[in-house]
Amino acid sequence: MGATLTTYASALKEHYPEPLIQEQLNHRAVALWHLERKAKPFGGRQGEIPIHTGRNVGVGARAENGTLPTAGNQGFAESTISTKYNYARGEITGPSIARSRGDTYAFARIIDTEMRGAIADLRQDCERQAFGDGSGVLTNVSVASTNLTTVTVSSVKYLAVGMLIDIELRSDGTNRAAGVSVDAIDATNKTISISAAATVITTDSLYRKDSRNLEMMGFGGIAYNSDPEDLNTTGVGVLQGLDQATHSTWKASYFTNSGTDRSIGFEEIQEAFDDVEILGSSYPNRLFSSHVVRRRLVRDEIVDKRYAQDMSPLELEAGFDWYRFGNIPLVPSKDCERAYNGDKGILYGISLDEMALYEDKPVGFLDYDGAILSRVSNKDAWEFTVAYYGEIATHKRNAHFAIIDIDDA
C-alpha cells in the first residue's frame, strides 16, 4: 500500500491560515453608545433633579370690580437618582498564563483575552439593561410545572448555557430556584434545562443570580405611562422616586394594541410624535427598534435610507447604517425588545436631550489598591473584577414614547 494522508497523519502539521482568533459575537452596544456621549459624573448620597409639575390654578376671568381669583402657585417635585452597581468577574490559572505568554504558543494571551472579554461582556449586559425596566427580568415562565428541571419560558434571547439564574415570583421575590445553572437551551420550543428541579408558575421570572430589582433603569421603564413596577408586576418601584399617580405629568406617551400584533405606519408614528409635542413641547431625536421592526418599516416605506454623504461626521464615526423617519434616525439594536413580551415588537422614541447616563465609575477594573489582578487564596490562580457604577435617568419623562404590539414575527 502506498503512502496516504492516513499513514502520514502523525507527520503532518496543523495549518492555521488566520493569525488571530476570529470573533463570532456581536459586541455592538448602540443605546449605550448614544448615552455615553452625554455621560455625567455622579457622587454624593444621591442625585436630585427638581422638576416643574403644575401650573398656577389661580387664573380666571372676572366682571368689573369682581373678586380676584384665589391665589395659586406653581407645582414642583424632586426626582431622585442613585446609581446601580454591575460587575463581571474572572479567574485565570497560573499555568494558563504561562502557556499563552507569546505568539509562539497561543493565538492570544489568555490574560488579555479574558480581561478584554469581561469588559465587552459587561457592556453587553448594560446594553440589555438600557432597554429594560430596572427589574432584571430576563424572561418570564410561560408554563407552570411541578418539580421539573425543564422550564418553559417566553423567550430564551437573554439566556446562555452556564449562566447562573434565580427563578422568583415577580411581585415579591419569593424564591423557586436559587443560583441554578442553565444546562441546555431549546430555542425552538423556548425551554431550558436547569441544574436542579423547581416548581414554577406563570407569574415567576428568571433573573441573573442575586440581581432582582438591582439593575439600571432603561427605556422600557422610562418610556411608559405608569410606574415601572406596573409594566410586568415586578415590584421594582416608581421611577426616580416619583409616583406617577401623584404626579400626572410624570409619564411618557405609550401606545398599545391590547396585546394584539399589528403593523404600524406613518400615521401611528406621527401620532406618537404629536402626543409628545402636545404634552411636553419636546421632540424625540432618536428612534430605537429591533432589526425586525426596522425591516417592517423599510418594507412599508415608512422610513428612508440615509447614505454616507447625507450623514453627519458623528454618525459616520459610530459606524451605524441608519434609516430615518423624516430627520429622526432609526437605530436598530439586537437588545431592543422585552424578553417577557413574547414576539411583540417595540418602537421607542427617545429624546436624548432629556436623558442622561450618570456614572460613579465608568466600565473598568476594580483596582483601588493599585492592582488589577488579585491572588486567589491557596491556589495558583489570579482573579479580576470589572465594575460599572451608573444609572440611566430622564429629566423629562413626557419627552419620550413607546409603541408596542408591533408585528415582528
N, C-alpha and C positions, 0 to 999 in steps of 0.2 A: 504493500500500500504506500502511495506517495505521501509527501508532506501535505497537511491540511491546516486550516485555522484551528481545528480541534487539537492537533498534535503540537502546534506552536502556541497554544493559549497561554502557557506559562512564560513564554519568551517575549510575547508582545506587550508593549507599554499601553497604558490608558492615555488617550489623547483628549485634551480639554481645549477646544478651539476658541473659547472665550476666556479672557483672563480674569473676569470678575464674576461674582455671584449675580445672577440675573433676577431682578426684582419682579415679583408677581403680584404684589399687593398695591392697592390704591391708597396712597397716603395723602390725597388731597383733602384739605380742610377749608372749604370755601367760606363758610359762615364765620369760622374762627379768624380766617384771614381778613375779612372785612372788619370784624370787631377789633382785631389787634391794631388796625390802622389808627384807631382812636382810643387805645387803652389809656387808662388814667391811674396814677399811683394812688394807693389806698393805705390808711393806717388809723390808729386810734381805736377807741372802743367800738364805734360803728359809724357808718355814714348816714347823714341826714339831709334830705332834699326837700325844702319847702315847696309846696305846690298850691296853686290857686284853684279852688274847687267850686266857688259860689259867687254869685253876683249880689249886689246890694238890692234887696227887695223893697227898699223904702222909696219906690218910684210910683207916681200916679198923676193923672190929670185932675184938676180941681176947678170949681167955679170961682169967680171973682170973690176974694175975701174969704174963701173956704179954708178949712183946716188943712194944714200941710200933711203930707204922708208921714206915717210913723217911721222914725229913723231906722235904717237898716245898716248893714255892714258887709264887707267882703268876706268870703269864706276861704279859709286856708286849712291845710293839713300838712303833715310831715311824713314823708315816706322814709323808711329806714333800710339800710343795706349792711349786710355782713357777708364777708367772703366765705367761700366754701373751699375745702381742702381735698385735693386729689393727688394720688400717689401712684407710682409704678416702681416696683422693687425687683432687683435681680441679684443672682448669686452665680459666681464663677469659681471653678476649682483651680488650684494652683497648677496641676498638670495640664489642664486645657489652655491656660495662659502660656505656659512654656512651649507647648507643641504648636501653637499658632503664632509664634513670635515674629515670623517674617514671611515674605512671599515664597521663599523656597519650600516652606512646609504647609502653607494654607492659602486659600483664596482671600481670606480676611483674618485679621487679628480678632480673636473672639471677644476680647475686652472692648474693642472699639465697636464691633458689630452689636454686641449686647447693649451697650450704653446708648448708641445712636438709635437702636431699635426701640428701647424703652421710652426715649423721648418722643419718637414718632408715634408709638402706641398710645402714650398718654394724651398726646394732641388729638389723636383719632377719637379717643373716648370723650374728650372735651367737645369735639365737633358733634358727636351724637348728643351730648348734653345740651348743646346750643339749640337743638330743635326739640328739646324735651320740656318738661313742666316742673323740674326740680325733685320729682318723686323718686327717680331712679328706676322706674319700671322699664324692664327690658321687653317684656311680653306678658300677656295675661293667660291664665289657664282657661281653655275653652271647653274642656270636657271634664266633669267630675269623675274621680276614680278613687278606689279604696286600696291602700296598702300595695301599691304597684311601683315599679321602677321605671315605667313608661308614662310620660306625661304629654298630653296633647295641648298645644298652645296656639295662640292666634297668629304668631309669626316666629320664625327662627332667625330672622335677619341679624339680630344683635347677640346671638349666642355662638359659642365656639367650643369645640371639643377641648376638654381640660379646664374650662372656666369653672370657678367655684361660685355657687349661687345659693341664695336663700329663697325659699318659697314661703310667702307670707300673705295673710289677709290684708288687702289693700287699705282698708279703712282704719285698722288699729295695730297692724303689725303682728297679729297672732301668728306664731311660727308653725309651719308644717314640715319644713326640712331646713336644717341649718348647715351651711357650708358643704353641701353635697357637690360633687363634680359632675359636669356634663360628659358622659362617656361616649355618646353617639347621637347623631342628628339625622333625622329623616326629613329633608326639606320638602319632599313631595307631599307627605301626609301630615307635615307640621307636628311631628312628635320628637321627643328627645328621650334618651335613656340616662338615668341618673344613678349615682353610686349607692344610694340607699332608698328603700321603699318609702313612699309617702302617701298620705291620704289628702287629696286636694279637692277644692270646689271652685266654681267658676267666678267667684269673687276674689280669688287669690291671684297674685302676680309673682313674677320672677325678678330678682334683683341681683346685682353683684353682691358678693358676701359682705355683710355689715354696712351696706350703702343706702338702705331705705331712707328716703327723705333727706339725704345729705348731699345731693348733687347740686350743681349750678342750676339756676333758673334758665329757661330757654324760651325761644319764640312760642312754643306750644302753650306755656303758661302765661306769657305776656300778651300775645295776640288772641285774647279770649275775652268774653263778655261777662265773666263772673270770676270768683276766686279760683286760683289754680287747683285747689283741692276738690272742686266740684267737677273738674274735667273728667276724671277717672275714679272718683271717690277714693282719693289716695291718702287723705289726712295730712297733706303737705302744708296746708295752711293758706293764708292770704298772701297777696303779692306786696312785698316791701312794707309790710306792717299795716296796710290799709284794707279794711273790709269793704268790698265793693257794695254791699247792701247799704252801708252808711254813706259812702262817697259815690254817688251815682255816676259821676263823670269819669271815675277810675275804671274804665273798661275800653276794650278795643271793639272794632266792628267785626262781627262774626256771622258768617253766612253758612247755613247747613241746608241739607235737603232731607232732613228727618231720617238719616241713615240709609237713604236710597242713592245708589250711584247714579250720576248724571254727567252729561257733557256740559261744559260751560263755554260761553262765547264772549264776544266783545262787550255785550250789554251787562253781563254779570260782573265782569271785572271792572268796567267803568262805574257800575253801581257801587262797588266796594270803595273805589277811589272817591266817588262823590260823597259817600257816607262819612268817610274820614274827614274830608274837607268841611262838610257841614258841621260835624261835631266839634272839631278842634282846630279848624283852619290850617291844618297841616297836610302834608302830601308825602306818602311813602316814596322813597327813591331807589328801592330795590325790591324785586320780586324773587322769591325763593320757591323752588318746587323740586320734585323728583325728576329724574330723566324721562320717565314715562309720561308724566303730566306735561312736560315740555314738548314731547313728541306729539301729544294730542293737540296742543295749542298751535304747533307748527303745521300739523296736518290740516287743521281747520282754518289756517291762515289768520290766526288771532295775533301772532307775534311775527316780527320780521327779523331776518338775519342781518347782523351788523358786521361788516367786513373790516379787515385790519385798517384800511385807510380811513375808516369812519370812527375808529376807536381812539380813546384818549391814551396818552403815554402810561397812565396808571393802569388802565385796563390791559394794555399790551404787556406791561411788566408782570401782571398777575398771571398771564398765560391763559386766560379764560376765553372761551369761544361763546359769546353771548348773543342771544336774541333779545329783542326789545318789544315792549308794549308801549307804543309811542316813543318817548325818550327814556323810558324806565327799563333798565337792564333786567332780564330774566336770568337768574343764576341757578343752575341745577346742582343738587347735591345728592350723593348716594344716601345720605342720612336724613333727608327731608321727608320724613313720614312718621306716623305714630305706629309703632310696632303693635300696640294693643288695639289698633283700629282696623284690623283686617287689611283688606286691599283697597281702602278708600284713599284717594289722593288728596293732597292739600296744596293750596297756593297761599303763601304768605306775602303780604305787602308790608314792608318794614321801612320805617324812617330811620336811617342810620344817624341822622342828626339828633334824634330823640332817644338814642340807645347808646349805652356805654359799657365797656368792659373794665371793671375796677380790679386792680391787681395789687395784692400784697407782695407776691413773689411770682415773676414770670416763670415759665417752664424751665426748670434747671435742677441741678443736683443739690441734695442736702449736704452742704459742705461748710456749715458754720464753723466747724472746728478746723477747717483748712484741708480736710482730707475727703476726697470723693469716695475712695474705697475704704471699707472697714473690715478688719479681720473677723471671720466667723469663729466664735469661741470653740476651742477644742477640735477644729477642723482645718485642713489645708484648703481653705476656701475664703473668698472675699465677697462682700456684698455691697450694693449701692442702692440708693433711693433717689428717684426723680420726683419732684414735687411741683405742684402748681396751686397757688392760693389766689382765687379770683371769683368774681361774680358778675353775671350779666344783669343789667338793670336798665329801666327806662325812666326818662324824666317826664314823659307824656304818653300815657298808655293809649289814649284815643288817637294817636298818630299812626296806628298800625291796624292791619286787618288780616283775617284768615278766611279763606273759602275752603270748605271741606266737602266730603262726599263726592269727590270728582272721580269719574270712571278712569281707573288706571290699570285695569286688568288686561 
